[in-house]
Amino acid sequence: MFGIGNPELGVIMLGLFVVFIMFGFPIAFTLMALGVFFGYFAMGDLIFSLLVQRTYSVMTNDVLISIPLFVFMGYIIERANILDRLFRSLQLAAGPVPASLALATLATCAIFATATGIVGACVTLMGLLAFPAMLRAGYDVKIASGVVCAGGCLGIMAGLYMLYVIIMSLLNPKLAPKLPAEERNVPVLTVLWALLTSFAPLAGLIGAALGSIIFGLATPSEAAAMGSLGALLLAVGYGADYKRRGNVILVQVYGVLAAAFFAYLIVCGITHLDVDRRVVTVALFATLLTGLALVPGTSFSVAQLKESVFLTARTTAMVCWLFIGSFTFSAVFAYLGGHEPIEKFMLAMNLSTTGFMVLAQFIIFVLGWPLEWTEIIVIFMPIFLPLLKTFNVDPLFFGLLVALNIQTSFLSPPVAMAPFYLKGVAPSWVNINDIFRGVLPFMLIVIVSMVMLYTFPQIGLWLPTQVYR
């Protein structure tokens, strides 16, 4: 094409993608358009067959079934008003601790984001629930906004966020005033009961869904299916009418037996005890279905269920188009050999392993300004992967650093989606610049956590090596 070699054409293709995205073009269709346009010049009419094959492969990929199921699980939890009870119980538990509202917000975000994986939903909900509560309690706008935005970004290294908030509140109590005495001095039994009825079920659901995958008891699709059914059970149970004593006792007995069953499965996974996966799946399904039948009249409505299904379908359609576009783009980019000039450029710099890691993470950090994390993972990660062997870098270790790095893309201007989500639901007098200033310390904490992980790799590698040794 115009005397330019295929590898250089691939680099131009990659550059045009970044330019078009910065102009605001839809990501999925930009990827498809560039893939088809450059692919037509490189391979002719075969590009159309490739596009059809990529579309078909996405639609028939069994592994991707887990995506809509996990998304449905998240939307059910979001629509069932479970978050407000969770926030309230954690607030009671953290009452005597400095900056208790901020700590409860961070803990709630970490748990809820683990269940949903949807940054926008978590930041928006906590912006409606926790942000006004912190402002009413006299919290500084910047620290309150930073807590909501940073906590909603999937809660990686939430412990460091909590430590920072506690230190800042001790140094300057005006930033996060203590709650009134009547809200701090709550009986221990009240706190325990609140945690038992809100924190424990949701944490158990997340632990069962993710733990069954980690310990090999279920495939991601099976775990997502059970998680969706469990979320539906929680939603129905949280809105149930427990005025009749008989119903309460019946559900309590069921809860104890179900918890014992889940604990048995987790122990089997930890001790590597051989369990028939089909029997486990049927038993889980029967257990959760029995729970649905036992729950008395509930406020969780069919309308909420329909809304969750609709939102799941919309999100899934968006993800599928993104996969189709990214797979087409990546295939054409690889066919053109676009990786070659970039790889030669990196090797020509004669970087050490540390130099390569710093440069790669810096590039990903900068890419996080105009791009979403999905484009970075699907488009740009394959460029770095061939270089990992050259620089003797563990792919798992590199992936952990990238996961931490991408978290900053939700916080760093000019895109900074988390602050924009919060601004959309915050009071009109809250300035976007105050929100940006509030998230900067938390963004620096993420960078510090990356340095810690690079210096002490076992922080992130210890658990995988223990589970999969």
C-alpha positions as CSV (number, residue, x, y, z in Angstrom):
1,M,0.0,0.0,0.0
2,F,1.7,3.2,-1.3
3,G,5.1,1.6,-1.1
4,I,4.8,0.9,2.7
5,G,5.7,-2.5,4.0
6,N,3.2,-4.6,5.9
7,P,4.8,-4.2,9.4
8,E,4.9,-0.4,9.0
9,L,1.3,-0.6,7.8
10,G,0.4,-2.4,11.1
11,V,2.0,0.4,13.1
12,I,0.0,3.0,11.2
13,M,-3.1,0.9,11.8
14,L,-2.4,0.9,15.6
15,G,-1.8,4.7,15.6
16,L,-5.0,5.4,13.8
17,F,-6.9,3.3,16.3
18,V,-5.6,5.5,19.2
19,V,-6.4,8.7,17.2
20,F,-10.0,7.6,16.3
21,I,-10.6,6.6,19.9
22,M,-9.5,10.1,21.2
23,F,-12.0,11.6,18.8
24,G,-14.7,9.7,20.5
25,F,-15.5,7.0,17.9
26,P,-17.2,3.8,19.2
27,I,-14.4,1.4,20.2
28,A,-15.9,-1.9,18.9
29,F,-16.8,-0.6,15.5
30,T,-13.6,1.3,15.2
31,L,-11.7,-1.9,15.7
32,M,-13.8,-3.7,13.1
33,A,-13.6,-0.9,10.6
34,L,-9.8,-0.6,10.8
35,G,-9.4,-4.4,10.7
36,V,-11.5,-4.7,7.6
37,F,-10.0,-1.7,5.8
38,F,-6.4,-2.6,6.3
39,G,-7.2,-6.3,6.0
40,Y,-8.7,-5.8,2.6
41,F,-5.5,-4.3,1.3
42,A,-3.4,-7.0,2.9
43,M,-5.4,-10.2,2.1
44,G,-8.2,-9.1,-0.2
45,D,-11.7,-10.6,0.1
46,L,-10.5,-13.1,2.7
47,I,-10.9,-10.4,5.3
48,F,-14.7,-10.8,5.1
49,S,-14.5,-14.5,5.7
50,L,-12.2,-13.8,8.6
51,L,-14.8,-11.3,10.1
52,V,-17.5,-13.9,9.8
53,Q,-15.4,-16.6,11.4
54,R,-14.4,-14.3,14.3
55,T,-18.0,-13.5,14.9
56,Y,-19.0,-17.1,14.9
57,S,-16.2,-18.1,17.2
58,V,-17.2,-15.5,19.7
59,M,-20.9,-16.5,19.6
60,T,-20.0,-20.2,20.1
61,N,-17.2,-19.8,22.7
62,D,-18.3,-21.8,25.8
63,V,-15.9,-20.0,28.1
64,L,-17.6,-16.6,27.4
65,I,-20.8,-17.9,28.8
66,S,-19.5,-17.0,32.2
67,I,-19.5,-13.3,31.2
68,P,-23.3,-12.7,31.1
69,L,-23.8,-14.9,34.1
70,F,-21.3,-13.0,36.3
71,V,-22.8,-9.7,34.9
72,F,-26.3,-10.9,35.8
73,M,-25.1,-11.8,39.3
74,G,-23.7,-8.3,39.7
75,Y,-26.9,-6.6,38.5
76,I,-29.1,-8.7,40.7
77,I,-27.0,-7.7,43.8
78,E,-27.1,-4.1,42.7
79,R,-30.9,-4.0,42.1
80,A,-31.7,-5.9,45.3
81,N,-30.5,-3.0,47.6
82,I,-28.1,-5.3,49.3
83,L,-25.4,-2.7,49.2
84,D,-27.1,-0.3,51.6
85,R,-27.4,-3.0,54.3
86,L,-23.8,-4.0,53.8
87,F,-22.6,-0.4,54.1
88,R,-24.7,0.1,57.2
89,S,-23.4,-3.1,58.9
90,L,-19.8,-2.2,58.1
91,Q,-20.4,1.3,59.3
92,L,-21.6,-0.1,62.7
93,A,-18.6,-2.4,62.9
94,A,-16.1,0.4,62.2
95,G,-17.9,3.0,64.4
96,P,-15.1,3.4,67.1
97,V,-12.3,3.6,64.5
98,P,-11.2,7.0,63.1
99,A,-12.8,7.8,59.7
100,S,-15.3,4.9,60.2
101,L,-17.5,6.0,57.3
102,A,-14.6,6.1,54.9
103,L,-13.4,2.7,56.0
104,A,-16.9,1.3,55.7
105,T,-17.1,2.8,52.2
106,L,-13.8,1.2,51.1
107,A,-14.7,-2.2,52.6
108,T,-18.1,-2.1,50.9
109,C,-16.6,-1.1,47.6
110,A,-14.0,-3.9,47.8
111,I,-16.7,-6.5,48.5
112,F,-19.3,-5.2,46.0
113,A,-16.8,-4.7,43.2
114,T,-15.5,-8.2,43.7
115,A,-19.1,-9.4,43.2
116,T,-19.9,-7.2,40.2
117,G,-16.6,-6.2,38.5
118,I,-18.4,-3.1,37.2
119,V,-16.6,0.1,38.2
120,G,-19.4,2.4,37.0
121,A,-22.1,0.6,39.0
122,C,-20.0,0.6,42.2
123,V,-18.9,4.2,42.0
124,T,-22.4,5.4,41.1
125,L,-24.1,3.4,43.9
126,M,-21.6,4.5,46.6
127,G,-21.8,8.0,45.2
128,L,-25.5,7.9,46.0
129,L,-25.2,6.1,49.3
130,A,-21.9,6.8,51.0
131,F,-20.8,10.1,49.5
132,P,-23.7,12.1,50.9
133,A,-23.4,10.4,54.3
134,M,-19.7,11.4,54.5
135,L,-20.5,15.0,53.5
136,R,-23.3,15.2,56.1
137,A,-20.8,13.9,58.7
138,G,-18.5,16.8,57.9
139,Y,-15.9,15.0,55.7
140,D,-13.7,17.0,53.5
141,V,-15.0,16.8,49.9
142,K,-11.6,15.7,48.5
143,I,-11.1,12.8,50.8
144,A,-14.7,11.7,50.5
145,S,-14.6,11.7,46.7
146,G,-11.2,10.0,46.7
147,V,-12.5,7.2,48.8
148,V,-15.6,6.5,46.6
149,C,-13.7,6.7,43.3
150,A,-10.6,4.7,44.4
151,G,-12.7,2.1,46.3
152,G,-15.0,1.6,43.3
153,C,-12.1,0.6,41.0
154,L,-12.3,-3.1,42.0
155,G,-10.7,-2.5,45.4
156,I,-7.2,-3.8,44.6
157,M,-4.9,-3.0,47.6
158,A,-7.9,-1.6,49.5
159,G,-5.9,-2.2,52.7
160,L,-3.4,0.6,51.7
161,Y,-6.3,2.9,51.0
162,M,-7.7,2.3,54.5
163,L,-4.2,2.8,56.1
164,Y,-3.9,6.1,54.3
165,V,-7.3,7.3,55.4
166,I,-6.7,6.4,59.0
167,I,-3.3,8.2,59.0
168,M,-4.8,11.3,57.4
169,S,-7.7,11.4,59.9
170,L,-5.3,11.1,62.8
171,L,-3.1,13.9,61.5
172,N,-6.0,16.1,60.7
173,P,-9.3,15.0,62.4
174,K,-11.2,17.8,60.5
175,L,-10.8,15.8,57.3
176,A,-12.9,12.9,58.6
177,P,-14.7,13.8,61.9
178,K,-15.8,11.1,64.2
179,L,-19.5,10.0,64.2
180,P,-21.8,11.1,67.1
181,A,-21.5,9.0,70.2
182,E,-24.9,7.3,69.7
183,E,-23.8,6.0,66.3
184,R,-20.4,4.8,67.7
185,N,-21.5,3.2,70.9
186,V,-23.6,0.3,69.4
187,P,-24.1,-3.0,71.4
188,V,-21.7,-5.7,70.2
189,L,-24.6,-8.1,69.6
190,T,-26.3,-5.6,67.3
191,V,-23.1,-5.2,65.3
192,L,-22.6,-9.0,65.0
193,W,-26.2,-9.6,63.9
194,A,-25.9,-6.8,61.3
195,L,-22.7,-8.4,59.9
196,L,-24.1,-11.9,60.0
197,T,-27.2,-10.9,58.0
198,S,-25.5,-8.7,55.4
199,F,-21.7,-9.2,55.2
200,A,-21.6,-12.9,55.7
201,P,-24.1,-14.0,53.0
202,L,-22.5,-11.8,50.3
203,A,-19.0,-12.7,51.3
204,G,-20.0,-16.4,51.3
205,L,-21.5,-16.1,47.8
206,I,-18.4,-14.4,46.4
207,G,-16.1,-16.9,48.2
208,A,-18.1,-19.9,46.9
209,A,-18.2,-18.6,43.3
210,L,-14.6,-17.6,43.0
211,G,-13.3,-20.3,45.4
212,S,-14.9,-23.1,43.4
213,I,-12.9,-21.8,40.3
214,I,-9.6,-21.4,42.2
215,F,-9.7,-24.8,43.8
216,G,-10.9,-26.6,40.6
217,L,-14.4,-27.6,41.8
218,A,-16.2,-25.9,38.9
219,T,-15.5,-24.3,35.6
220,P,-15.9,-20.5,35.3
221,S,-19.3,-21.0,33.6
222,E,-20.5,-23.4,36.2
223,A,-19.4,-21.1,39.0
224,A,-21.0,-18.1,37.3
225,A,-24.3,-20.0,37.0
226,M,-24.3,-21.0,40.6
227,G,-23.3,-17.5,41.6
228,S,-26.2,-16.0,39.6
229,L,-28.7,-18.4,41.3
230,G,-27.1,-17.6,44.7
231,A,-27.4,-13.8,44.0
232,L,-31.1,-14.3,43.1
233,L,-31.6,-16.2,46.4
234,L,-29.9,-13.4,48.3
235,A,-32.1,-10.8,46.6
236,V,-35.3,-12.7,47.4
237,G,-34.1,-13.4,50.9
238,Y,-33.1,-9.8,51.7
239,G,-36.5,-8.6,50.8
240,A,-38.4,-11.3,52.5
241,D,-41.0,-10.9,55.3
242,Y,-39.8,-12.6,58.4
243,K,-42.6,-11.5,60.8
244,R,-43.8,-15.1,61.2
245,R,-41.6,-17.0,63.6
246,G,-41.9,-20.3,61.8
247,N,-40.5,-18.8,58.6
248,V,-37.6,-17.4,60.5
249,I,-36.7,-20.7,62.1
250,L,-37.1,-22.6,58.8
251,V,-34.8,-20.2,56.9
252,Q,-32.2,-20.2,59.7
253,V,-32.0,-24.0,59.7
254,Y,-31.6,-23.9,55.9
255,G,-28.9,-21.3,56.2
256,V,-26.9,-23.4,58.7
257,L,-27.1,-26.5,56.5
258,A,-26.3,-24.6,53.3
259,A,-23.3,-22.9,55.0
260,A,-22.1,-26.3,56.2
261,F,-22.4,-27.7,52.7
262,F,-20.4,-24.8,51.2
263,A,-17.8,-25.2,53.9
264,Y,-17.4,-28.9,53.1
265,L,-16.9,-28.1,49.4
266,I,-14.2,-25.5,50.2
267,V,-12.4,-27.9,52.5
268,C,-12.5,-30.5,49.7
269,G,-10.9,-28.0,47.4
270,I,-8.2,-27.0,49.8
271,T,-7.3,-30.6,50.7
272,H,-7.5,-31.7,47.0
273,L,-10.1,-34.3,47.9
274,D,-11.6,-35.8,44.7
275,V,-15.2,-34.9,44.3
276,D,-17.5,-35.7,41.3
277,R,-18.1,-32.2,39.7
278,R,-21.5,-33.2,38.3
279,V,-22.7,-34.3,41.7
280,V,-21.5,-31.0,43.2
281,T,-23.3,-29.0,40.5
282,V,-26.6,-30.8,41.0
283,A,-26.3,-30.5,44.8
284,L,-25.5,-26.8,44.6
285,F,-28.5,-26.2,42.3
286,A,-30.8,-28.2,44.5
287,T,-29.6,-26.4,47.6
288,L,-30.1,-23.0,46.2
289,L,-33.5,-23.9,44.7
290,T,-34.7,-25.2,48.0
291,G,-33.7,-21.9,49.6
292,L,-35.8,-20.0,47.1
293,A,-38.8,-22.2,47.9
294,L,-38.4,-21.6,51.7
295,V,-38.2,-17.8,51.5
296,P,-41.5,-16.1,52.5
297,G,-43.1,-13.2,50.6
298,T,-40.4,-10.9,49.3
299,S,-40.2,-7.3,48.1
300,F,-37.9,-8.2,45.2
301,S,-40.1,-7.7,42.3
302,V,-40.4,-9.2,38.8
303,A,-39.7,-5.6,37.5
304,Q,-36.3,-5.6,39.2
305,L,-35.6,-9.1,37.7
306,K,-36.6,-7.9,34.2
307,E,-34.4,-4.8,34.6
308,S,-31.4,-6.9,35.6
309,V,-32.0,-9.2,32.6
310,F,-32.2,-6.2,30.2
311,L,-29.0,-4.6,31.6
312,T,-27.2,-8.0,31.3
313,A,-28.3,-8.4,27.7
314,R,-27.2,-4.9,26.9
315,T,-23.8,-5.3,28.6
316,T,-23.2,-8.7,27.0
317,A,-24.0,-7.4,23.5
318,M,-21.5,-4.6,24.0
319,V,-18.8,-7.1,25.2
320,C,-19.5,-9.4,22.3
321,W,-19.1,-6.7,19.7
322,L,-15.9,-5.6,21.5
323,F,-14.5,-9.1,21.3
324,I,-15.4,-9.4,17.6
325,G,-13.8,-6.1,16.8
326,S,-10.7,-6.7,18.8
327,F,-10.2,-10.3,17.5
328,T,-10.5,-9.0,13.9
329,F,-8.1,-6.1,14.6
330,S,-5.6,-8.3,16.3
331,A,-5.7,-10.9,13.6
332,V,-5.0,-8.3,10.8
333,F,-2.4,-6.6,13.0
334,A,-0.6,-10.0,13.5
335,Y,-0.9,-10.8,9.7
336,L,0.7,-7.5,8.8
337,G,3.5,-8.2,11.3
338,G,2.9,-5.0,13.2
339,H,4.6,-6.4,16.3
340,E,7.9,-6.6,14.5
341,P,8.9,-2.9,14.3
342,I,7.8,-2.4,17.9
343,E,9.8,-5.4,19.1
344,K,12.9,-4.3,17.2
345,F,12.6,-0.8,18.7
346,M,12.4,-2.2,22.2
347,L,15.4,-4.5,21.6
348,A,17.4,-1.8,20.0
349,M,17.2,0.2,23.2
350,N,19.3,-2.4,25.0
351,L,17.1,-2.2,28.1
352,S,17.7,-4.2,31.2
353,T,14.8,-6.2,32.7
354,T,14.0,-3.4,35.1
355,G,14.2,-0.9,32.3
356,F,11.8,-2.9,30.1
357,M,9.3,-3.3,33.0
358,V,9.4,0.5,33.8
359,L,9.0,1.4,30.1
360,A,6.2,-1.1,29.6
361,Q,4.3,0.0,32.6
362,F,4.7,3.7,31.7
363,I,3.3,3.0,28.2
364,I,0.3,1.2,29.7
365,F,-0.2,4.1,32.2
366,V,-0.2,6.7,29.4
367,L,-2.5,4.5,27.3
368,G,-4.9,4.4,30.2
369,W,-5.7,8.1,29.7
370,P,-7.5,7.8,26.3
371,L,-8.3,4.1,26.3
372,E,-10.4,1.7,28.4
373,W,-8.8,-1.3,30.1
374,T,-10.4,-3.7,27.6
375,E,-8.6,-2.2,24.6
376,I,-5.3,-2.2,26.5
377,I,-5.6,-5.9,27.4
378,V,-6.8,-7.1,24.0
379,I,-4.8,-4.8,21.7
380,F,-1.6,-3.8,23.5
381,M,-0.9,-6.7,25.8
382,P,-0.1,-9.1,22.8
383,I,2.6,-6.6,21.8
384,F,4.4,-7.0,25.1
385,L,3.9,-10.7,25.6
386,P,6.5,-11.9,23.0
387,L,9.1,-9.7,24.8
388,L,8.5,-11.2,28.2
389,K,10.6,-14.3,27.3
390,T,13.4,-12.1,25.9
391,F,13.6,-10.1,29.2
392,N,13.0,-13.2,31.4
393,V,9.8,-11.9,32.9
394,D,7.2,-14.1,34.5
395,P,3.9,-13.6,32.6
396,L,1.8,-13.9,35.8
397,F,4.0,-11.4,37.5
398,F,3.7,-9.0,34.5
399,G,-0.1,-9.5,34.5
400,L,-0.4,-8.5,38.2
401,L,1.6,-5.3,37.6
402,V,-0.6,-4.5,34.6
403,A,-3.8,-5.1,36.6
404,L,-2.6,-2.6,39.2
405,N,-1.5,-0.2,36.6
406,I,-4.8,-0.3,34.7
407,Q,-6.5,0.7,37.9
408,T,-5.0,4.1,37.7
409,S,-6.7,4.6,34.3
410,F,-10.0,4.9,36.1
411,L,-8.5,7.7,38.3
412,S,-6.1,9.6,36.1
413,P,-7.2,12.6,34.1
414,P,-8.1,13.5,31.4
415,V,-10.4,10.5,31.0
416,A,-10.7,9.4,34.6
417,M,-14.1,7.6,34.4
418,A,-14.5,7.1,38.1
419,P,-14.5,10.9,38.9
420,F,-16.9,11.5,36.1
421,Y,-19.3,8.8,37.4
422,L,-19.2,10.4,40.8
423,K,-19.7,13.9,39.4
424,G,-22.8,12.6,37.7
425,V,-24.5,11.7,41.0
426,A,-22.8,14.2,43.4
427,P,-24.5,17.4,44.6
428,S,-24.2,20.3,42.1
429,W,-21.8,22.3,44.3
430,V,-19.2,19.6,44.2
431,N,-16.5,20.6,41.7
432,I,-14.9,18.1,39.4
433,N,-11.5,19.6,40.2
434,D,-12.0,18.8,43.9
435,I,-12.8,15.2,42.9
436,F,-9.6,15.1,40.7
437,R,-7.5,16.5,43.6
438,G,-9.2,13.9,45.9
439,V,-8.2,10.9,43.8
440,L,-4.6,11.9,43.2
441,P,-3.3,10.5,46.6
442,F,-5.1,7.2,45.9
443,M,-3.5,7.1,42.4
444,L,-0.1,7.5,44.1
445,I,-0.9,4.7,46.5
446,V,-1.5,2.4,43.5
447,I,1.9,3.4,42.1
448,V,3.5,2.7,45.5
449,S,1.7,-0.7,45.6
450,M,3.3,-1.5,42.1
451,V,6.7,-0.7,43.5
452,M,6.1,-2.9,46.5
453,L,4.9,-5.7,44.2
454,Y,8.0,-5.4,42.0
455,T,10.3,-5.3,45.0
456,F,8.5,-8.2,46.8
457,P,6.9,-10.4,44.1
458,Q,5.6,-12.9,46.7
459,I,2.9,-10.4,47.7
460,G,1.1,-11.3,44.5
461,L,2.6,-14.7,43.7
462,W,2.4,-16.5,47.1
463,L,-1.3,-17.5,46.8
464,P,-1.1,-18.9,43.2
465,T,2.0,-20.8,44.1
466,Q,0.3,-22.4,47.1
467,V,-2.9,-23.3,45.3
468,Y,-1.3,-24.5,42.0
469,R,2.0,-26.0,43.2
